[in-house]
Amino acid sequence: MSQPIANPPQQDDFSKQAAEAQPSLLAEFIDFLVNNKAWWLTPIILVLSLVGLLVLLSSTAIAPFIYTIF
């Protein structure tokens, strides 16, 4: 009698990874920076985030205070 073939290791690993919780966007970005040694992207992302924050805040009640800074 032949025994049933067990799941190959790849399929088990795939199933385990699929069942894990998904990391956040920030965690994925930090993991990308660490693994690819792309630390030069950090200042670019920070500046773009700050500009985006200013754009979002310019349509709120905080706008008069932002315009006095510049």
Sequence and secondary structure as in RCSB ss.txt:
>XXXX:A:sequence
MSQPIANPPQQDDFSKQAAEAQPSLLAEFIDFLVNNKAWWLTPIILVLSLVGLLVLLSSTAIAPFIYTIF
>XXXX:A:secstr
        HHHHHHHHHHHS    HHHHHHHHHHHHT TTHHHHHHHHHHHHHHHHHTTSTTHHHHHHH 
